[in-house]
Amino acid sequence: MTGHNQSGNGGILSVKRIAIAGAGNMARTRGQAFIETGKAEISSVAARSNETARLCARELNCETYYDDYRRLAELSPDAILVEVPHKVQDEIAIWALEEGYDLLIGGCLASSVEQGEHIIEMAEEQGRVIEVGYQRRYDSAWEEIHSVVRSGNLGEPIMAASMALWKADPSRWYYDQEQSGGMPLTHMSYGGLNAIRWILGNPVNISAMANQKVETGPGRVLEESCGALVEFESGAFLSATASYVGPEGMDSAETRFVFTGGGVQTEPDGAITLFQDGKSERRSFETSPSPFIRQAKTFLEAIESRGDGRNPPKDGLVDIRIAEAISLSAREQRSVSMVSGLSG
């Protein structure tokens, strides 16, 4: 087992050394977020292409890069950031846990429930910290919605509605059903479902429908566009839509919550508007820290305290179960119970 770097007095180093598997835009974003916490540095970067890894490493003030993720262990980092397509992510996460590393998985926990359960079992056996990458829970606007709802000032939840349009590049792995795990997992969960259930609670029933209209070739995502009706334990429900298809300029996401005593609406510029007693109040968060920086800092604190962040692995497994339930419901044209697994 590789384990963590330790200081001379037996404590964990104050500045953590993070290795990165992946060298795309999100690897750069999250890597820079670690640096901006002032509590981490990037020790090495690995990607399929040595040149891609080199360029990413240079941006992150790192001199060591590889074309094999297994070589990340050579410098004995304190933790590993995984930012790769979901199918490859499973392989790397399992390897990293076998090596004894804590993980920030930039995507969902895994590409399937089966793989997610395996990763959780390994993490528990190894005593490793895993943080799943849904950074919206660290967004100040969504944190404010969570706080307001939990205070009870808006009354009981009635319903929510969300739409997330993103014109995905057909040449990228997002459109590959096997590599991505499907659009409901790769996009729909990020586009609102993860954060919305953080606010509304546990889902109990799901009904969905989907279509495939633009990219219809072999291996393409089956639920290219999808709509889901999600019922929660409280009796509130969510109407969620997401798609890889949409006109240019119509790719922003928005969410509305309705309660017995008011409502909340997210705005395109990152602000929120609260509605109550016939009045509306806009709250802006322009000066708030990036959610990526806040998540990176929380992860660093978690690996030092051996605690959890806001996206622990067992919670991350719920998102995979929801995504699989949405796909099953859409394909079999029936409601799916989350209480009894994926039974009808």
C-alpha positions in Angstrom: 0.0 0.0 0.0 1.4 3.4 -0.9 -0.4 5.5 1.7 0.1 9.2 2.5 3.1 11.4 3.0 3.8 12.0 6.6 5.7 14.9 8.2 8.7 14.2 10.4 6.7 14.5 13.6 4.2 11.9 12.5 1.4 14.3 11.4 0.0 14.9 7.9 1.8 17.5 5.9 0.1 20.9 6.0 0.4 21.3 2.2 -1.1 18.3 0.5 0.4 16.9 -2.7 -2.3 16.0 -5.3 -1.8 13.8 -8.3 -4.2 14.1 -11.2 -5.5 11.4 -13.5 -6.8 13.3 -16.6 -5.7 16.4 -18.3 -8.8 18.0 -19.8 -10.6 21.2 -19.0 -12.1 19.9 -15.7 -8.7 18.5 -14.6 -7.2 21.9 -15.1 -10.1 23.7 -13.3 -10.0 21.4 -10.3 -6.3 21.3 -10.2 -6.1 25.1 -10.2 -8.8 25.1 -7.5 -6.5 23.0 -5.3 -3.7 25.4 -5.8 -5.8 28.4 -5.0 -6.8 26.9 -1.6 -3.2 27.6 -0.6 -3.1 24.2 1.0 -2.2 22.0 -1.9 0.2 21.6 -4.9 0.0 19.3 -7.9 2.6 16.6 -7.7 2.0 14.9 -11.1 -0.4 14.6 -14.0 -1.2 11.5 -16.1 -3.1 11.3 -19.4 -3.3 9.0 -22.4 -1.1 11.4 -24.3 2.2 12.4 -22.9 2.0 15.8 -24.6 -1.5 16.5 -23.2 -0.3 15.6 -19.7 2.7 17.9 -20.2 0.6 20.9 -21.1 -1.8 20.4 -18.2 1.1 19.9 -15.8 2.8 23.1 -17.0 -0.4 25.1 -16.5 -0.6 23.8 -12.9 3.1 24.5 -12.1 4.0 20.8 -12.1 7.1 19.3 -13.6 6.1 15.6 -13.6 3.8 14.0 -16.1 3.1 10.6 -17.5 1.1 8.7 -20.1 0.2 6.0 -17.6 -1.9 6.8 -14.6 -0.2 4.0 -12.5 3.0 6.1 -12.5 1.2 8.7 -10.3 2.2 6.5 -7.3 5.9 7.1 -8.0 5.9 10.4 -6.1 3.7 9.1 -3.2 1.0 11.9 -3.4 -1.4 12.5 -0.5 -4.5 12.1 -2.7 -5.6 11.7 -6.3 -8.0 13.7 -8.4 -9.7 11.6 -11.1 -11.0 13.6 -14.1 -11.5 11.1 -17.0 -14.5 9.5 -18.8 -16.7 7.5 -16.5 -15.8 4.1 -17.8 -12.1 4.7 -17.4 -12.8 6.5 -14.1 -14.0 3.2 -12.6 -10.7 1.5 -13.5 -8.5 4.3 -12.1 -10.6 4.7 -8.9 -10.3 1.0 -8.1 -6.5 1.1 -8.8 -6.1 4.2 -6.5 -8.0 2.6 -3.7 -5.9 -0.6 -4.0 -2.9 1.7 -3.7 -4.3 3.3 -0.5 -5.2 6.8 -1.8 -8.0 9.2 -0.9 -9.9 10.3 -3.9 -11.7 13.3 -5.3 -13.7 11.9 -8.2 -14.5 14.8 -10.4 -17.5 13.0 -12.0 -20.2 10.8 -10.6 -19.0 8.1 -8.2 -19.0 5.4 -10.9 -20.5 4.4 -14.3 -22.9 1.9 -12.7 -24.5 0.9 -9.4 -22.4 -2.3 -9.4 -19.2 -0.4 -9.9 -20.2 2.2 -7.3 -21.0 -0.5 -4.7 -17.6 -2.1 -5.3 -15.8 1.3 -4.9 -17.6 2.0 -1.6 -16.8 -1.5 -0.3 -13.1 -0.9 -1.1 -13.0 2.6 0.4 -14.5 1.2 3.6 -12.1 -1.7 3.8 -9.1 0.7 3.1 -10.4 3.5 5.3 -10.2 5.9 2.4 -11.9 9.3 2.0 -13.9 9.7 -1.3 -15.5 13.0 -2.4 -17.8 12.9 -5.4 -17.6 15.8 -7.8 -21.0 17.5 -7.6 -19.6 21.0 -6.9 -23.1 22.6 -7.0 -23.5 21.8 -3.3 -20.6 24.1 -2.7 -22.1 26.9 -4.8 -23.0 29.8 -2.5 -26.4 30.3 -4.3 -27.4 26.7 -3.8 -26.0 26.7 -0.3 -28.3 29.6 0.4 -31.3 27.8 -1.1 -30.5 24.8 1.1 -30.3 27.0 4.2 -33.5 28.8 3.5 -35.5 25.6 2.8 -34.1 23.9 5.9 -35.1 26.9 8.0 -38.7 26.2 7.2 -39.4 29.9 6.4 -40.9 29.0 3.1 -43.1 26.3 4.4 -43.5 22.7 3.0 -42.1 21.8 -0.4 -44.7 21.4 -3.1 -42.8 21.0 -6.3 -39.7 21.9 -8.3 -39.0 22.3 -12.0 -35.6 22.2 -13.8 -34.2 22.3 -17.3 -30.7 21.7 -18.4 -29.7 22.0 -22.0 -26.1 21.3 -23.1 -25.1 20.9 -26.8 -22.6 18.1 -26.3 -19.9 17.4 -28.9 -20.8 14.2 -30.7 -17.1 13.3 -31.1 -16.5 13.3 -27.3 -17.1 10.5 -24.8 -20.2 12.2 -23.5 -22.2 10.9 -26.4 -20.8 7.3 -26.0 -23.3 5.2 -24.0 -20.7 2.8 -22.6 -18.0 5.4 -21.9 -20.4 7.9 -20.2 -22.9 5.6 -18.5 -25.7 7.5 -20.3 -27.0 11.1 -20.5 -29.1 10.9 -17.2 -25.9 10.1 -15.3 -23.4 12.3 -17.2 -25.5 15.4 -17.6 -29.0 15.2 -16.0 -27.5 14.5 -12.5 -25.1 17.5 -12.8 -27.7 19.7 -14.4 -29.8 19.8 -11.3 -30.9 16.4 -9.9 -28.0 16.0 -7.4 -28.4 19.5 -5.9 -32.2 19.4 -6.0 -32.4 16.2 -4.0 -29.9 17.7 -1.6 -32.6 20.3 -0.9 -35.9 18.2 -1.3 -34.7 14.9 0.3 -34.9 11.3 -0.7 -36.7 10.2 -4.0 -39.2 7.4 -3.8 -40.7 7.1 -7.3 -39.6 8.0 -10.8 -41.4 8.1 -14.1 -39.5 9.1 -17.2 -39.6 9.4 -21.0 -36.8 10.0 -23.5 -36.0 10.2 -27.2 -33.0 10.1 -29.6 -33.4 12.5 -32.5 -30.1 13.8 -33.6 -27.2 11.4 -32.9 -28.9 8.0 -33.7 -25.9 5.9 -34.7 -24.6 2.7 -33.0 -23.3 3.3 -29.4 -24.8 6.7 -29.1 -26.5 7.7 -25.8 -29.9 6.2 -25.7 -31.6 8.9 -23.7 -30.3 11.9 -25.8 -33.2 14.1 -24.4 -35.1 13.1 -21.3 -37.8 14.2 -19.0 -38.4 12.7 -15.5 -41.0 13.1 -12.8 -39.5 12.4 -9.4 -41.6 12.0 -6.2 -39.9 12.6 -2.8 -40.7 11.3 0.6 -42.3 14.6 1.6 -44.8 14.2 -1.2 -43.2 17.0 -3.2 -42.3 16.3 -6.8 -39.7 17.4 -9.4 -40.2 17.8 -13.1 -36.7 17.6 -14.6 -35.7 17.8 -18.3 -32.2 17.6 -19.8 -30.8 17.2 -23.3 -27.7 17.1 -25.4 -29.8 18.9 -28.0 -30.7 22.6 -28.1 -30.3 25.8 -30.2 -27.2 27.9 -29.7 -27.7 30.3 -26.8 -30.3 28.2 -25.1 -27.9 26.1 -23.0 -28.3 27.7 -19.5 -29.9 25.7 -16.7 -32.6 27.0 -14.4 -34.5 25.6 -11.4 -37.7 26.8 -9.6 -38.9 25.6 -6.2 -42.4 26.1 -5.0 -43.4 25.9 -1.3 -46.5 26.4 0.7 -45.2 29.8 1.9 -43.2 31.0 -1.1 -40.6 30.0 -3.7 -37.1 30.2 -5.0 -35.8 30.6 -8.5 -32.2 30.3 -9.8 -31.0 33.0 -12.2 -28.7 32.6 -15.3 -26.1 35.0 -13.7 -25.8 32.8 -10.5 -28.1 34.8 -8.3 -31.4 33.6 -6.8 -34.7 35.2 -6.3 -36.9 34.5 -3.3 -40.7 35.0 -3.4 -42.7 35.4 -0.3 -45.7 37.4 0.9 -46.2 39.0 -2.5 -42.7 40.3 -2.6 -39.5 39.2 -4.3 -35.9 39.5 -3.2 -32.8 39.0 -5.4 -29.7 37.7 -3.7 -26.4 37.8 -5.6 -23.2 35.9 -4.9 -20.8 37.5 -7.3 -18.0 37.9 -4.7 -18.3 34.3 -3.3 -15.4 31.9 -3.8 -15.6 29.4 -6.6 -17.4 26.2 -5.7 -14.5 24.3 -7.0 -12.2 26.0 -4.6 -14.6 25.4 -1.7 -14.9 21.8 -2.6 -11.2 21.3 -2.9 -10.7 22.9 0.5 -13.3 20.7 2.1 -11.7 17.6 0.6 -8.3 18.6 2.0 -9.8 19.1 5.4 -11.6 15.7 5.1 -8.4 13.8 4.3 -6.8 15.4 7.3 -9.7 14.7 9.7 -10.7 11.4 8.1 -14.2 12.9 7.8 -16.7 13.4 4.9 -17.4 16.3 2.6 -20.9 17.1 1.2 -20.7 14.3 -1.4 -19.7 11.1 0.4 -19.7 7.9 -1.7 -22.9 6.4 -0.3 -24.7 9.6 -1.2 -23.1 9.5 -4.6 -24.5 6.0 -5.2 -28.0 7.5 -4.9 -27.3 9.6 -8.1 -26.4 6.5 -10.0 -29.5 4.7 -8.8 -31.6 7.6 -9.9 -30.0 7.8 -13.3 -30.5 4.0 -13.8 -34.1 4.3 -12.7 -34.7 7.1 -15.2 -33.3 5.1 -18.0 -35.2 2.0 -17.0 -38.5 3.9 -16.7 -38.0 5.6 -20.1 -37.1 2.3 -21.9 -39.8 0.2 -20.3 -42.4 3.0 -20.1 -43.3 2.4 -16.4 -42.8 3.9 -13.0 -39.8 2.8 -11.0 -39.7 2.6 -7.2 -36.6 3.8 -5.5 -37.7 2.3 -2.2 -37.5 -1.3 -3.5 -34.5 -0.7 -5.7 -35.3 -0.8 -9.4 -38.4 -2.9 -9.1 -41.7 -1.9 -10.7 
